[in-house]
Structure formats: structure tokens, C-alpha cells
């Protein structure tokens, strides 16, 4: 088969919203973690900590502008950058 005829099957992935906003997450001890959110979706977010990033596998809480509260788990860190996967079972 010729390469030109190959059409990859798209893998549906939720669209992320780029959002550059100041945001305060709270760690499991109730301490605020000041961050700048890079992008966010219903499944998680990636952010840059303004200080030390939360630890890998740490539980964090996000208070959304509409009053909802989301809990999540830090899934990756790289310097002061990190990603959170939200608990979507709630």
C-alpha cells in the first residue's frame, strides 16, 4: 500500500483550553500552592508552580471560579512544572 493512501485513525481526545491565570491549589495538608495554570480540561491541568511544585503522587484540591471543588493527583513533575489528573469519579 502506498503511504499517500494511509489515513491515520484519529484518537479522540478532549480539547484542552489554554488558560494563563493565577490559580491557588491546596495540598493535602491544606496549604496553598500558588501556580500559573498552563492548560486545563475536565480531566486535569498542567501548571507552573510559583515556588516548589507539589510532589509526585501528592493529592491536591482545586477551587474553580464557579465554586466547584476538584480533587486530583500529581501525575508528573519536571522542575517547577507539574500535571494533575482530576478524580472524575466524584
N, C-alpha and C positions, 0 to 999 in steps of 0.2 A: 504494500500500500504506500502511496506517495505521502510525504509529510504534509503537503499542501491540502490534502483531503482530511487530515486529522483535526478534529474539533474537540478540545477537552471538555469533559463534563463539568459544569460549574458546581462547586461545593457551596451550598447556600450558607452564608454567614451573615449574622445580623450586622446591619450598618452601624458603625461607630460614629459618635458625634465628637468632633474635635471641640474641646472646651478648655479654654485657658482661663481659669478662675481660681481665686483663693478659696480654700476649702479646708475645713478642720475635721480631721478624722480623730477618733478616740481609740486608744488601745484598750486591751482587756483590763488594765488597772484603772481605767477612767481618765488617763492623762491625754490631753490634746496633742495631736501631731499635726503641725502646720505643713500644708502641702500645696502645690500648684498642680491641679488636675490637667493631664495632657489629653486624654480622651476617656470617654465613658460610654457604657452601654448598659442594658438591663442585666447583663451577666457579670460585669466587673468594670474596673477602671485601671488606668496606668497614671502614675503621678511622680512628681519630683518632690522629695521632702526638702523643706527649707532648713532642716537640721539633719539629724540622723534618721535614716529610713527605718521603718519597723522591721523586725527580724523575720526571716523566712518562717512560714507556718504560724505567724502570730495572728491572733484574732483581732479584727478591728471593726469599728462601728462608724457608719457614715450617716449624718443627718442631712436629708435632702431639703431643698428650698421649699418643697410643698408639704413639709412636716413629716414625711415618711422616714423611717429609720431602717437602714440595711446593715446586716452583719456580713462580714466576709473574712477570707483567709488570705494572707500574703502568700502568693504563689511563686514569685521570683523577685530578686533584688539584684541591682548592679550599681554599686556606689550609692548615690542618694536616690536613684530611680527604683521604682518597685511597681508590681502589679497585684491587684486584689481581685479575687473571684468571689462574687456575692453568693450568699446562701439563698438560692431561689426556691427552696422547699417550704419557706415560711408562708 
